[in-house]
Amino acid sequence: MTEAQKIDVRFEIAKAAGVSVGNVSAVKQLLRSAHPELLQALRSGEVRIHRAVRWAKEAGVGQREALEKYRSERGLNRTIRALISRHKPTRNPSSPNLHRLGAALSALPADKLASIKVSVGKTSERLIIISQQLLQELELQGEQSLHEN
């Protein structure tokens, strides 16, 4: 074949699929070494190629464990986001002043303070959520607004 007749098959496949040449090579590798369950997750779009390639370096059992852990964490994160979204504040004109809120909480008697539930969640925001009920109780206790003036 002359130089002009040579075809870079991976390039042509990538071009037709609208992906990079690297992805074509990665998929070829995955078809040889990935666990069938991982391949199915890849086909369904549940897992991206880059992540699947990392997991495919493990033995078959390790690939399944990584996929199960990923699914579990994704499910937990989805549940956490859903629970938090139900408690997102309605459009309040102002949020409580953090310093006043802290002072009001520290002034609570020990038995009332112990009855407040505190949860920690993974979120990209620096966030404190307080119930309307607790906010009202704190305002009644201090007989002043905890909101910005």
N, C-alpha and C positions, 0 to 999 in steps of 0.2 A: 504494500500500500504506500502510496505517496503521502507526504506530510499533509497535503490538502485533503486527502480522503480519510484521514484518521478522525474518529469521532470520540469525544470524551463522553462516554455513556452516562457516567454518574452526573456530569454537568447537565446533560440533556434531560435526564430523569428529574433532577432537582428543578430545572427550569419549568418543565411540564407540571410538576407538582406544586410549584410556587414555594419551595423550601430551599435551604442551603445545601451545598454539596456535603457538608459535615453531617447534616441530618440523614442524608441518604446512606452514608457510611455507617452512622450510628444504628439506623434501622436494620441494615444488613447484619451488623454485629448482634443486635438484639434477637433477630430471627434465629440465629445460631445458638445463643446462650441463655436467653431469658426463659423463665418458668412460664408455662401456658397461662396461668392466672395473671401474671404481670403483663403478658402480651394482650390479654383481653382488656385489662385496665387501660393499657396504652391505646388500643383500638377505640375504646369507648370515650376517650378524651379525659378520663379520670386522672391519668398520670401523664405528664409531659415526657418527651424523649430524653431530655437531660437527666431527669430524676431516675428514669428507668435504666439508663446506661450506668449510673452510679450503683444502683441496686443489683444490676446484672453481674457485677464483679463478684458478688457473693455466690455461695452455693445455692441450689434450688430452695432449700429450707430457709436460708437467710433472706432470699428474695421475698418469699411468702411472708415471713415475719415482718420485714420492712413494710410491705404493702399493708398488712393488717394493722401495724402500729400507725401508719399514715392515715388509714381509714378511721381508726379509733380517734386519733387526735383531731382529724377534720370534723368528725361527728361531734366531739366535745366542744370544739371551737364554735361550730354552728349553733349548738344548744346555748352556749354562753352568750353569743351575740343575740340570739332570739330573746333570751331572758332579759338581757340588758335593754334591748330595744323596747320592751314592754314598759320599762321604767324610765324611759327618757323623758325628761321634763317637758310639760306642755309649754308653749311659748310664754314664759314668764317675762314680765318687763325687766326684771332684774334678778340676779342670783344672790343667794346669801353671801354676806361678807365673810370670808374664811376666818379672819381673826375673831370676829364676833361669834361665829359658829363654834370655834374652838373654845373660846371663853365660856360660852353657854354650856357646852358639853362637859367641860371640866368642873362647872359649878353644880352639876347634877349629883344627887345623893348616890352613894355606891350601889344601892339596890336597883335604882332606875338605870344607872349606867350599865350594870351587869345584864340588864334585859335587852340591850341593844345588840342586834346581830351585825357582825362585820364579815364581809366576804371579800375575797381577792380574786381578780380575774385578769386574764391576759388581754390587754387592749393597747392600741397605739397612742391613746390619749392619756394625759394625766387627769384623772377623773375621780370625783367623790360623788356618789349618788346618795341623797337623803330623802326619806319619805316625807310626803306632805304632812302626815300625822306627827312625826317627830319634830319637824320644823315648827309646826303650830304649838306643840307642847313646849318647846324651847322658848318660843316667843312669849307664851303665856307666863312661863316661869320667870323670865327676865322683864316682862312687861315692856319690851321694846322690840322694834323691828330688827331683824338680823340682816336685812337687805341693805345694799349700798344706798347712801343718801346723796 
